Structure formats: C-alpha cells, structure tokens
Amino acid sequence: MVAAESLRIVDENEEAPSFELPGTDGETYTLDSFADNDALLIVFTCNHCPYAKAKEGALNAIAADYDDVAVVGINPNDAEQYPDDSGEKMREYVESGRIAFDAYLRDESQSVAAAYGAVCTPDPFLFRNDDGTFRLAYHGRLDDALNPDADPSGEPGFEMRRAIDSVLAGESVALDWHASRGCSIKWREGNEPDYWDDL
C-alpha cells in the first residue's frame, strides 16, 4: 500500500471530462446518464484499499440522503495485479450491499482516471449541473479523517456534505480544497499518466 494525496488537474468550473464506462448492473454510463441530477459526485475508488473501504459508509449514506445527487464510484485499478478490484468483485460488493452508490463503474483502460487527474482511492470530484453541463464545484476530501482508523471531527463525510448543500442551494462552495488521501491508483505498467512523474 502506497499512500498518496490528490492533486488539481480539473479546475474549478471546468467541464467534467466525458466517459463511457460499464457499470456493475450491465448498463453503460456516460455523463448524460446523470443529467436529471442537480449534482454529480464522482469518486475514484476501489475494493481493496483500506482508505477507500473506510469511506464506503459515508458515500453510501450520501447516496441515500440526497435524491438530487448522483454518487458514482469509478474503479480504475489494475485488476490483474489486484484481483479484488475486478469487475466480478465489484458486482459482488454491490449485490451484498457493501457498495450502495448510484452507480459503480469499471475504468478498465484507466483513461478516465487519467483525464480527471485521479491519484488516490478515494479521490472525490463534485460537479454541479449547469444547464446540462457538469462543472467542477469542489475537489477535496470527504471529511478530516485521513487515516482508515480515524474518526472525523463531524459526521462521516461532513465536508463533502457541506459542499453538496452549497451546490444544491446554488451557492459557491466556501471550503478549502483539502487533498484527499488514500492508496495510490494501481496503474498497469507503462500506463501511468504524465502527471504521475511529478508526484
């Protein structure tokens, strides 16, 4: 396990990079799949990382509590080296109820993670729906519990919840964009994005 912190590739108000990815339910998803939502929370995550596992409850609760927000997990990890991150395991975790996001998607090519500048699991990006275009409103940690065994100072996911509440109210997010921390994304050999060399 190598810990890493998120960095800024997509800027505030920038349009979300497009994608077309398979979900655990057998459907194919794009940004347009979530067009009926006022906000979109994309979280690059995985099944095996203790940092990611520690945030599953907070993300499941956000998905359950906010009808106008789509919570979408994207797993880009190399499943050959980390078989717990395979599509089959992803489906098992959804079917068991361990993962209860609005969608859990597989980024087999890892190109979507690279386009977003994802570094770690979890790495959350919150977008507001601006007349049909998702624009970045907040890229930062879910809460201030940065280690798997730590407790946040507020309810789990409280910082992200504040950001979501601001977006749904039509306001700017008045939070510092503190980096998320988690296991580094497991790139296939030779598939590391350009920004990886600068970390």
KEDREN-544999 format. One record per atom (N, C-alpha, C): atom name; y, x, z. Coordinates in steps of 0.2 Angstrom, whole numbers, plus 5000, padded with zeros to 4 digits. Layout:
<sites>
+------+-------+------+------+
: atom : north : east :   up :
+------+-------+------+------+
:   CA :     Y :    X :    Z :
...
+------+-------+------+------+
</sites>
This chain:
<sites>
+------+-------+------+------+
: atom : north : east :   up :
+------+-------+------+------+
:    N :  4994 : 5004 : 5000 :
:   CA :  5000 : 5000 : 5000 :
:    C :  5006 : 5004 : 5000 :
:    N :  5011 : 5003 : 4995 :
:   CA :  5017 : 5007 : 4995 :
:    C :  5023 : 5002 : 4996 :
:    N :  5027 : 5003 : 5001 :
:   CA :  5032 : 4998 : 5002 :
:    C :  5038 : 5000 : 4997 :
:    N :  5041 : 4995 : 4995 :
:   CA :  5047 : 4995 : 4990 :
:    C :  5052 : 4990 : 4991 :
:    N :  5058 : 4991 : 4989 :
:   CA :  5064 : 4986 : 4990 :
:    C :  5066 : 4984 : 4983 :
:    N :  5068 : 4978 : 4983 :
:   CA :  5070 : 4975 : 4976 :
:    C :  5077 : 4978 : 4974 :
:    N :  5078 : 4978 : 4968 :
:   CA :  5085 : 4981 : 4965 :
:    C :  5088 : 4976 : 4961 :
:    N :  5094 : 4977 : 4958 :
:   CA :  5098 : 4972 : 4954 :
:    C :  5097 : 4974 : 4947 :
:    N :  5094 : 4970 : 4943 :
:   CA :  5093 : 4970 : 4936 :
:    C :  5097 : 4964 : 4932 :
:    N :  5095 : 4958 : 4935 :
:   CA :  5099 : 4952 : 4933 :
:    C :  5105 : 4951 : 4937 :
:    N :  5111 : 4951 : 4934 :
:   CA :  5117 : 4950 : 4938 :
:    C :  5118 : 4943 : 4940 :
:    N :  5122 : 4942 : 4945 :
:   CA :  5125 : 4935 : 4947 :
:    C :  5127 : 4931 : 4941 :
:    N :  5125 : 4925 : 4940 :
:   CA :  5127 : 4920 : 4935 :
:    C :  5124 : 4922 : 4928 :
:    N :  5120 : 4927 : 4928 :
:   CA :  5117 : 4929 : 4921 :
:    C :  5111 : 4924 : 4920 :
:    N :  5110 : 4923 : 4914 :
:   CA :  5104 : 4918 : 4912 :
:    C :  5097 : 4921 : 4914 :
:    N :  5093 : 4917 : 4916 :
:   CA :  5086 : 4919 : 4918 :
:    C :  5083 : 4921 : 4912 :
:    N :  5079 : 4927 : 4912 :
:   CA :  5075 : 4929 : 4906 :
:    C :  5070 : 4924 : 4905 :
:    N :  5068 : 4922 : 4898 :
:   CA :  5064 : 4917 : 4897 :
:    C :  5056 : 4920 : 4898 :
:    N :  5052 : 4915 : 4898 :
:   CA :  5045 : 4917 : 4899 :
:    C :  5041 : 4911 : 4896 :
:    N :  5034 : 4913 : 4895 :
:   CA :  5029 : 4908 : 4893 :
:    C :  5023 : 4910 : 4896 :
:    N :  5021 : 4907 : 4902 :
:   CA :  5015 : 4910 : 4906 :
:    C :  5010 : 4905 : 4908 :
:    N :  5004 : 4906 : 4908 :
:   CA :  4999 : 4902 : 4910 :
:    C :  4999 : 4901 : 4918 :
:    N :  4998 : 4894 : 4920 :
:   CA :  4998 : 4893 : 4927 :
:    C :  4990 : 4892 : 4929 :
:    N :  4990 : 4891 : 4936 :
:   CA :  4983 : 4891 : 4939 :
:    C :  4980 : 4884 : 4937 :
:    N :  4984 : 4879 : 4935 :
:   CA :  4982 : 4872 : 4933 :
:    C :  4980 : 4872 : 4926 :
:    N :  4980 : 4877 : 4922 :
:   CA :  4978 : 4877 : 4915 :
:    C :  4984 : 4876 : 4910 :
:    N :  4990 : 4874 : 4913 :
:   CA :  4995 : 4872 : 4909 :
:    C :  4999 : 4879 : 4907 :
:    N :  5003 : 4879 : 4902 :
:   CA :  5008 : 4884 : 4900 :
:    C :  5015 : 4882 : 4902 :
:    N :  5018 : 4887 : 4906 :
:   CA :  5025 : 4885 : 4908 :
:    C :  5030 : 4890 : 4905 :
:    N :  5036 : 4887 : 4904 :
:   CA :  5042 : 4890 : 4902 :
:    C :  5048 : 4888 : 4907 :
:    N :  5054 : 4891 : 4906 :
:   CA :  5059 : 4889 : 4910 :
:    C :  5061 : 4881 : 4909 :
:    N :  5060 : 4879 : 4903 :
:   CA :  5061 : 4872 : 4901 :
:    C :  5056 : 4867 : 4905 :
:    N :  5051 : 4870 : 4908 :
:   CA :  5046 : 4866 : 4912 :
:    C :  5049 : 4863 : 4918 :
:    N :  5055 : 4867 : 4920 :
:   CA :  5058 : 4865 : 4927 :
:    C :  5065 : 4863 : 4926 :
:    N :  5066 : 4860 : 4920 :
:   CA :  5073 : 4858 : 4918 :
:    C :  5076 : 4852 : 4922 :
:    N :  5071 : 4848 : 4925 :
:   CA :  5073 : 4842 : 4929 :
:    C :  5075 : 4844 : 4936 :
:    N :  5074 : 4851 : 4938 :
:   CA :  5076 : 4853 : 4944 :
:    C :  5083 : 4856 : 4945 :
:    N :  5087 : 4855 : 4950 :
:   CA :  5093 : 4857 : 4951 :
:    C :  5093 : 4865 : 4952 :
:    N :  5088 : 4867 : 4955 :
:   CA :  5087 : 4875 : 4956 :
:    C :  5080 : 4877 : 4955 :
:    N :  5080 : 4883 : 4954 :
:   CA :  5073 : 4886 : 4952 :
:    C :  5072 : 4893 : 4956 :
:    N :  5067 : 4893 : 4961 :
:   CA :  5066 : 4899 : 4964 :
:    C :  5060 : 4902 : 4962 :
:    N :  5061 : 4908 : 4958 :
:   CA :  5056 : 4912 : 4955 :
:    C :  5054 : 4918 : 4960 :
:    N :  5048 : 4918 : 4962 :
:   CA :  5046 : 4924 : 4967 :
:    C :  5040 : 4928 : 4964 :
:    N :  5042 : 4934 : 4963 :
:   CA :  5036 : 4938 : 4960 :
:    C :  5032 : 4940 : 4967 :
:    N :  5026 : 4938 : 4966 :
:   CA :  5022 : 4939 : 4972 :
:    C :  5014 : 4940 : 4970 :
:    N :  5010 : 4941 : 4975 :
:   CA :  5003 : 4942 : 4973 :
:    C :  4999 : 4939 : 4979 :
:    N :  4992 : 4940 : 4978 :
:   CA :  4987 : 4938 : 4983 :
:    C :  4986 : 4943 : 4989 :
:    N :  4986 : 4949 : 4987 :
:   CA :  4983 : 4954 : 4992 :
:    C :  4988 : 4957 : 4997 :
:    N :  4994 : 4958 : 4995 :
:   CA :  4999 : 4961 : 4999 :
:    C :  5001 : 4958 : 5005 :
:    N :  5001 : 4962 : 5011 :
:   CA :  5002 : 4959 : 5017 :
:    C :  5009 : 4956 : 5018 :
:    N :  5014 : 4959 : 5015 :
:   CA :  5021 : 4957 : 5015 :
:    C :  5021 : 4950 : 5011 :
:    N :  5018 : 4949 : 5005 :
:   CA :  5018 : 4943 : 5002 :
:    C :  5014 : 4937 : 5006 :
:    N :  5008 : 4939 : 5008 :
:   CA :  5005 : 4934 : 5012 :
:    C :  5009 : 4932 : 5018 :
:    N :  5013 : 4936 : 5021 :
:   CA :  5017 : 4934 : 5027 :
:    C :  5022 : 4929 : 5025 :
:    N :  5024 : 4928 : 5019 :
:   CA :  5029 : 4924 : 5017 :
:    C :  5026 : 4917 : 5013 :
:    N :  5020 : 4917 : 5013 :
:   CA :  5017 : 4911 : 5009 :
:    C :  5019 : 4905 : 5013 :
:    N :  5019 : 4905 : 5019 :
:   CA :  5020 : 4898 : 5023 :
:    C :  5027 : 4896 : 5022 :
:    N :  5032 : 4901 : 5022 :
:   CA :  5039 : 4900 : 5021 :
:    C :  5040 : 4897 : 5014 :
:    N :  5037 : 4900 : 5009 :
:   CA :  5038 : 4897 : 5002 :
:    C :  5035 : 4890 : 5001 :
:    N :  5029 : 4889 : 5004 :
:   CA :  5025 : 4883 : 5004 :
:    C :  5030 : 4877 : 5007 :
:    N :  5033 : 4879 : 5013 :
:   CA :  5037 : 4874 : 5016 :
:    C :  5044 : 4873 : 5012 :
:    N :  5046 : 4878 : 5009 :
:   CA :  5052 : 4877 : 5004 :
:    C :  5050 : 4872 : 4999 :
:    N :  5044 : 4873 : 4996 :
:   CA :  5042 : 4869 : 4990 :
:    C :  5041 : 4862 : 4993 :
:    N :  5039 : 4861 : 4999 :
:   CA :  5038 : 4854 : 5001 :
:    C :  5044 : 4851 : 5003 :
:    N :  5049 : 4855 : 5006 :
:   CA :  5055 : 4852 : 5009 :
:    C :  5061 : 4850 : 5004 :
:    N :  5060 : 4853 : 4998 :
:   CA :  5066 : 4852 : 4993 :
:    C :  5063 : 4849 : 4987 :
:    N :  5065 : 4843 : 4986 :
:   CA :  5062 : 4840 : 4980 :
:    C :  5066 : 4842 : 4973 :
:    N :  5072 : 4844 : 4974 :
:   CA :  5076 : 4846 : 4968 :
:    C :  5076 : 4854 : 4967 :
:    N :  5071 : 4857 : 4970 :
:   CA :  5070 : 4864 : 4969 :
:    C :  5063 : 4866 : 4967 :
:    N :  5062 : 4869 : 4961 :
:   CA :  5055 : 4871 : 4959 :
:    C :  5054 : 4878 : 4962 :
:    N :  5048 : 4879 : 4966 :
:   CA :  5046 : 4885 : 4968 :
:    C :  5041 : 4888 : 4964 :
:    N :  5042 : 4894 : 4961 :
:   CA :  5037 : 4896 : 4956 :
:    C :  5035 : 4903 : 4958 :
:    N :  5029 : 4904 : 4959 :
:   CA :  5026 : 4911 : 4960 :
:    C :  5024 : 4914 : 4954 :
:    N :  5025 : 4920 : 4953 :
:   CA :  5023 : 4924 : 4947 :
:    C :  5019 : 4930 : 4949 :
:    N :  5013 : 4931 : 4947 :
:   CA :  5009 : 4937 : 4950 :
:    C :  5008 : 4941 : 4944 :
:    N :  5011 : 4947 : 4944 :
:   CA :  5011 : 4952 : 4938 :
:    C :  5006 : 4958 : 4940 :
:    N :  5003 : 4958 : 4945 :
:   CA :  4999 : 4964 : 4947 :
:    C :  4993 : 4965 : 4942 :
:    N :  4991 : 4972 : 4942 :
:   CA :  4986 : 4974 : 4938 :
:    C :  4979 : 4972 : 4942 :
:    N :  4976 : 4967 : 4939 :
:   CA :  4970 : 4964 : 4942 :
:    C :  4964 : 4968 : 4941 :
:    N :  4964 : 4973 : 4937 :
:   CA :  4958 : 4977 : 4936 :
:    C :  4958 : 4982 : 4942 :
:    N :  4964 : 4984 : 4944 :
:   CA :  4964 : 4988 : 4950 :
:    C :  4964 : 4984 : 4956 :
:    N :  4967 : 4978 : 4956 :
:   CA :  4967 : 4974 : 4962 :
:    C :  4964 : 4967 : 4960 :
:    N :  4958 : 4967 : 4961 :
:   CA :  4954 : 4960 : 4959 :
:    C :  4956 : 4954 : 4963 :
:    N :  4959 : 4955 : 4969 :
:   CA :  4961 : 4949 : 4972 :
:    C :  4967 : 4946 : 4969 :
:    N :  4970 : 4949 : 4964 :
:   CA :  4976 : 4946 : 4960 :
:    C :  4974 : 4944 : 4954 :
:    N :  4968 : 4943 : 4953 :
:   CA :  4965 : 4940 : 4946 :
:    C :  4967 : 4932 : 4946 :
:    N :  4967 : 4930 : 4940 :
:   CA :  4968 : 4923 : 4939 :
:    C :  4964 : 4918 : 4942 :
:    N :  4957 : 4920 : 4943 :
:   CA :  4952 : 4917 : 4946 :
:    C :  4954 : 4916 : 4954 :
:    N :  4956 : 4922 : 4957 :
:   CA :  4958 : 4921 : 4964 :
:    C :  4964 : 4917 : 4965 :
:    N :  4969 : 4918 : 4960 :
:   CA :  4975 : 4914 : 4961 :
:    C :  4973 : 4906 : 4961 :
:    N :  4968 : 4904 : 4957 :
:   CA :  4966 : 4897 : 4957 :
:    C :  4963 : 4895 : 4963 :
:    N :  4959 : 4900 : 4966 :
:   CA :  4955 : 4898 : 4972 :
:    C :  4960 : 4897 : 4978 :
:    N :  4966 : 4901 : 4978 :
:   CA :  4970 : 4901 : 4983 :
:    C :  4975 : 4894 : 4983 :
:    N :  4976 : 4892 : 4977 :
:   CA :  4979 : 4886 : 4976 :
:    C :  4975 : 4880 : 4978 :
:    N :  4969 : 4880 : 4975 :
:   CA :  4964 : 4875 : 4977 :
:    C :  4963 : 4874 : 4984 :
:    N :  4963 : 4880 : 4988 :
:   CA :  4962 : 4880 : 4995 :
:    C :  4968 : 4877 : 4999 :
:    N :  4973 : 4877 : 4996 :
:   CA :  4980 : 4875 : 4999 :
:    C :  4983 : 4881 : 5002 :
:    N :  4981 : 4887 : 5002 :
:   CA :  4984 : 4893 : 5004 :
:    C :  4991 : 4894 : 5000 :
:    N :  4991 : 4893 : 4994 :
:   CA :  4997 : 4893 : 4990 :
:    C :  4998 : 4886 : 4988 :
:    N :  5004 : 4884 : 4989 :
:   CA :  5006 : 4877 : 4988 :
:    C :  5013 : 4877 : 4985 :
:    N :  5014 : 4881 : 4980 :
:   CA :  5020 : 4882 : 4976 :
:    C :  5020 : 4876 : 4971 :
:    N :  5026 : 4875 : 4968 :
:   CA :  5026 : 4870 : 4962 :
:    C :  5022 : 4873 : 4956 :
:    N :  5022 : 4879 : 4955 :
:   CA :  5018 : 4882 : 4950 :
:    C :  5016 : 4889 : 4952 :
:    N :  5010 : 4892 : 4950 :
:   CA :  5008 : 4899 : 4952 :
:    C :  5006 : 4902 : 4945 :
:    N :  5010 : 4906 : 4942 :
:   CA :  5009 : 4909 : 4936 :
:    C :  5006 : 4916 : 4935 :
:    N :  5003 : 4917 : 4930 :
:   CA :  5000 : 4924 : 4929 :
:    C :  5004 : 4928 : 4924 :
:    N :  5007 : 4934 : 4925 :
:   CA :  5010 : 4938 : 4921 :
:    C :  5006 : 4944 : 4919 :
:    N :  5001 : 4942 : 4915 :
:   CA :  4996 : 4947 : 4913 :
:    C :  4999 : 4953 : 4909 :
:    N :  5004 : 4952 : 4905 :
:   CA :  5007 : 4958 : 4901 :
:    C :  5012 : 4962 : 4906 :
:    N :  5014 : 4959 : 4911 :
:   CA :  5019 : 4962 : 4916 :
:    C :  5026 : 4962 : 4913 :
:    N :  5027 : 4959 : 4907 :
:   CA :  5033 : 4960 : 4903 :
:    C :  5038 : 4955 : 4907 :
:    N :  5036 : 4950 : 4910 :
:   CA :  5041 : 4945 : 4913 :
:    C :  5044 : 4949 : 4919 :
:    N :  5039 : 4952 : 4923 :
:   CA :  5042 : 4956 : 4929 :
:    C :  5047 : 4961 : 4927 :
:    N :  5045 : 4965 : 4922 :
:   CA :  5050 : 4970 : 4919 :
:    C :  5056 : 4967 : 4917 :
:    N :  5056 : 4961 : 4914 :
:   CA :  5063 : 4958 : 4912 :
:    C :  5067 : 4956 : 4917 :
:    N :  5064 : 4954 : 4923 :
:   CA :  5068 : 4952 : 4929 :
:    C :  5070 : 4958 : 4933 :
:    N :  5067 : 4964 : 4932 :
:   CA :  5068 : 4969 : 4936 :
:    C :  5064 : 4969 : 4943 :
:    N :  5059 : 4965 : 4943 :
:   CA :  5055 : 4965 : 4949 :
:    C :  5052 : 4971 : 4951 :
:    N :  5052 : 4972 : 4958 :
:   CA :  5050 : 4979 : 4961 :
:    C :  5044 : 4978 : 4966 :
:    N :  5045 : 4973 : 4970 :
:   CA :  5040 : 4972 : 4975 :
:    C :  5038 : 4965 : 4976 :
:    N :  5033 : 4964 : 4980 :
:   CA :  5030 : 4957 : 4982 :
:    C :  5031 : 4956 : 4989 :
:    N :  5035 : 4951 : 4991 :
:   CA :  5038 : 4946 : 4987 :
:    C :  5045 : 4949 : 4984 :
:    N :  5047 : 4946 : 4978 :
:   CA :  5054 : 4948 : 4976 :
:    C :  5057 : 4941 : 4973 :
:    N :  5061 : 4938 : 4977 :
:   CA :  5063 : 4931 : 4975 :
:    C :  5070 : 4931 : 4971 :
:    N :  5070 : 4927 : 4967 :
:   CA :  5076 : 4926 : 4962 :
:    C :  5078 : 4918 : 4963 :
:    N :  5084 : 4916 : 4965 :
:   CA :  5086 : 4909 : 4965 :
:    C :  5091 : 4908 : 4959 :
:    N :  5089 : 4903 : 4955 :
:   CA :  5094 : 4901 : 4950 :
:    C :  5096 : 4894 : 4950 :
:    N :  5102 : 4893 : 4949 :
:   CA :  5105 : 4886 : 4948 :
:    C :  5104 : 4883 : 4941 :
:    N :  5104 : 4877 : 4941 :
:   CA :  5103 : 4874 : 4934 :
:    C :  5110 : 4872 : 4932 :
:    N :  5113 : 4876 : 4927 :
:   CA :  5120 : 4875 : 4925 :
:    C :  5119 : 4871 : 4918 :
:    N :  5119 : 4865 : 4918 :
:   CA :  5119 : 4861 : 4912 :
:    C :  5113 : 4863 : 4907 :
:    N :  5107 : 4864 : 4910 :
:   CA :  5101 : 4865 : 4906 :
:    C :  5100 : 4873 : 4906 :
:    N :  5104 : 4877 : 4908 :
:   CA :  5103 : 4884 : 4908 :
:    C :  5102 : 4887 : 4916 :
:    N :  5097 : 4890 : 4917 :
:   CA :  5096 : 4893 : 4924 :
:    C :  5100 : 4899 : 4924 :
:    N :  5105 : 4900 : 4929 :
:   CA :  5109 : 4906 : 4930 :
:    C :  5108 : 4908 : 4937 :
:    N :  5107 : 4915 : 4938 :
:   CA :  5106 : 4918 : 4944 :
:    C :  5111 : 4916 : 4950 :
:    N :  5109 : 4914 : 4955 :
:   CA :  5114 : 4912 : 4961 :
:    C :  5113 : 4917 : 4967 :
:    N :  5107 : 4919 : 4967 :
:   CA :  5105 : 4923 : 4973 :
:    C :  5099 : 4927 : 4972 :
:    N :  5099 : 4934 : 4973 :
:   CA :  5093 : 4938 : 4973 :
:    C :  5093 : 4942 : 4979 :
:    N :  5088 : 4940 : 4984 :
:   CA :  5088 : 4943 : 4990 :
:    C :  5082 : 4941 : 4994 :
:    N :  5081 : 4943 : 5000 :
:   CA :  5076 : 4942 : 5004 :
:    C :  5076 : 4935 : 5006 :
:    N :  5070 : 4932 : 5008 :
:   CA :  5069 : 4926 : 5011 :
:    C :  5072 : 4925 : 5018 :
:    N :  5071 : 4930 : 5022 :
:   CA :  5074 : 4930 : 5029 :
:    C :  5074 : 4937 : 5031 :
:    N :  5075 : 4938 : 5038 :
:   CA :  5076 : 4945 : 5040 :
:    C :  5070 : 4948 : 5043 :
:    N :  5064 : 4945 : 5043 :
:   CA :  5058 : 4948 : 5045 :
:    C :  5055 : 4952 : 5039 :
:    N :  5056 : 4958 : 5039 :
:   CA :  5055 : 4963 : 5034 :
:    C :  5048 : 4966 : 5034 :
:    N :  5045 : 4965 : 5040 :
:   CA :  5038 : 4968 : 5040 :
:    C :  5033 : 4962 : 5041 :
:    N :  5027 : 4963 : 5039 :
:   CA :  5022 : 4957 : 5039 :
:    C :  5021 : 4954 : 5046 :
:    N :  5022 : 4958 : 5051 :
:   CA :  5020 : 4956 : 5058 :
:    C :  5027 : 4954 : 5062 :
:    N :  5032 : 4954 : 5058 :
:   CA :  5039 : 4952 : 5062 :
:    C :  5040 : 4945 : 5061 :
:    N :  5044 : 4943 : 5066 :
:   CA :  5047 : 4936 : 5066 :
:    C :  5054 : 4936 : 5064 :
:    N :  5056 : 4931 : 5060 :
:   CA :  5063 : 4930 : 5058 :
:    C :  5067 : 4928 : 5064 :
:    N :  5074 : 4930 : 5063 :
:   CA :  5078 : 4928 : 5069 :
:    C :  5080 : 4920 : 5069 :
:    N :  5079 : 4917 : 5063 :
:   CA :  5079 : 4910 : 5062 :
:    C :  5072 : 4907 : 5060 :
:    N :  5072 : 4901 : 5057 :
:   CA :  5066 : 4898 : 5055 :
:    C :  5064 : 4902 : 5049 :
:    N :  5057 : 4903 : 5047 :
:   CA :  5055 : 4906 : 5041 :
:    C :  5058 : 4904 : 5035 :
:    N :  5061 : 4909 : 5031 :
:   CA :  5064 : 4908 : 5025 :
:    C :  5071 : 4905 : 5026 :
:    N :  5074 : 4907 : 5032 :
:   CA :  5081 : 4903 : 5033 :
:    C :  5086 : 4906 : 5029 :
:    N :  5086 : 4912 : 5027 :
:   CA :  5092 : 4915 : 5022 :
:    C :  5091 : 4911 : 5015 :
:    N :  5085 : 4911 : 5013 :
:   CA :  5084 : 4908 : 5006 :
:    C :  5086 : 4900 : 5007 :
:    N :  5084 : 4897 : 5012 :
:   CA :  5086 : 4890 : 5013 :
:    C :  5094 : 4889 : 5013 :
:    N :  5097 : 4894 : 5016 :
:   CA :  5105 : 4893 : 5016 :
:    C :  5107 : 4894 : 5009 :
:    N :  5104 : 4899 : 5005 :
:   CA :  5106 : 4900 : 4998 :
:    C :  5105 : 4893 : 4994 :
:    N :  5099 : 4890 : 4995 :
:   CA :  5097 : 4884 : 4991 :
:    C :  5102 : 4879 : 4993 :
:    N :  5103 : 4878 : 5000 :
:   CA :  5108 : 4872 : 5002 :
:    C :  5115 : 4873 : 4998 :
:    N :  5117 : 4879 : 4997 :
:   CA :  5123 : 4881 : 4994 :
:    C :  5123 : 4879 : 4987 :
:    N :  5117 : 4881 : 4983 :
:   CA :  5117 : 4879 : 4976 :
:    C :  5116 : 4872 : 4975 :
:    N :  5113 : 4868 : 4979 :
:   CA :  5112 : 4861 : 4979 :
:    C :  5118 : 4857 : 4980 :
:    N :  5123 : 4860 : 4984 :
:   CA :  5129 : 4857 : 4986 :
:    C :  5135 : 4859 : 4980 :
:    N :  5133 : 4863 : 4975 :
:   CA :  5137 : 4865 : 4970 :
:    C :  5142 : 4871 : 4972 :
:    N :  5140 : 4875 : 4977 :
:   CA :  5144 : 4880 : 4980 :
:    C :  5141 : 4887 : 4978 :
:    N :  5145 : 4892 : 4979 :
:   CA :  5143 : 4899 : 4978 :
:    C :  5139 : 4901 : 4984 :
:    N :  5134 : 4905 : 4984 :
:   CA :  5130 : 4907 : 4989 :
:    C :  5134 : 4913 : 4993 :
:    N :  5136 : 4911 : 4999 :
:   CA :  5140 : 4915 : 5003 :
:    C :  5136 : 4920 : 5008 :
:    N :  5131 : 4923 : 5005 :
:   CA :  5127 : 4928 : 5008 :
:    C :  5127 : 4935 : 5005 :
:    N :  5126 : 4940 : 5009 :
:   CA :  5125 : 4946 : 5007 :
:    C :  5118 : 4946 : 5003 :
:    N :  5117 : 4950 : 4998 :
:   CA :  5111 : 4950 : 4994 :
:    C :  5107 : 4956 : 4997 :
:    N :  5104 : 4955 : 5003 :
:   CA :  5100 : 4960 : 5006 :
:    C :  5093 : 4960 : 5002 :
:    N :  5091 : 4966 : 5001 :
:   CA :  5085 : 4968 : 4997 :
:    C :  5079 : 4965 : 5000 :
:    N :  5074 : 4962 : 4996 :
:   CA :  5068 : 4960 : 4999 :
:    C :  5064 : 4966 : 5000 :
:    N :  5059 : 4966 : 5004 :
:   CA :  5054 : 4972 : 5005 :
:    C :  5047 : 4969 : 5004 :
:    N :  5043 : 4973 : 5001 :
:   CA :  5036 : 4972 : 5000 :
:    C :  5032 : 4977 : 4997 :
:    N :  5026 : 4976 : 4996 :
:   CA :  5022 : 4981 : 4992 :
:    C :  5025 : 4982 : 4985 :
:    N :  5024 : 4988 : 4982 :
:   CA :  5027 : 4989 : 4975 :
:    C :  5022 : 4985 : 4971 :
:    N :  5025 : 4983 : 4965 :
:   CA :  5021 : 4979 : 4960 :
:    C :  5016 : 4984 : 4957 :
:    N :  5010 : 4982 : 4956 :
:   CA :  5005 : 4987 : 4954 :
:    C :  5005 : 4986 : 4946 :
:    N :  5008 : 4991 : 4943 :
:   CA :  5009 : 4991 : 4936 :
:    C :  5002 : 4995 : 4933 :
:    N :  5000 : 4993 : 4927 :
:   CA :  4995 : 4996 : 4924 :
:    C :  4998 : 5003 : 4922 :
:    N :  4993 : 5008 : 4922 :
:   CA :  4995 : 5015 : 4920 :
:    C :  4998 : 5015 : 4913 :
:    N :  5004 : 5018 : 4913 :
:   CA :  5008 : 5018 : 4907 :
:    C :  5012 : 5012 : 4905 :
:    N :  5012 : 5007 : 4910 :
:   CA :  5016 : 5001 : 4908 :
:    C :  5022 : 5000 : 4913 :
:    N :  5023 : 5005 : 4916 :
:   CA :  5029 : 5005 : 4921 :
:    C :  5036 : 5004 : 4917 :
:    N :  5040 : 5000 : 4919 :
:   CA :  5047 : 4999 : 4916 :
:    C :  5051 : 5005 : 4917 :
:    N :  5056 : 5005 : 4912 :
:   CA :  5061 : 5011 : 4913 :
:    C :  5064 : 5012 : 4920 :
:    N :  5066 : 5006 : 4923 :
:   CA :  5069 : 5007 : 4929 :
:    C :  5065 : 5010 : 4935 :
:    N :  5058 : 5010 : 4934 :
:   CA :  5054 : 5012 : 4939 :
:    C :  5055 : 5019 : 4940 :
:    N :  5057 : 5023 : 4935 :
:   CA :  5058 : 5030 : 4936 :
:    C :  5064 : 5032 : 4941 :
:    N :  5068 : 5027 : 4941 :
:   CA :  5074 : 5028 : 4945 :
:    C :  5074 : 5026 : 4952 :
:    N :  5068 : 5023 : 4954 :
:   CA :  5067 : 5021 : 4961 :
:    C :  5065 : 5027 : 4966 :
+------+-------+------+------+
</sites>
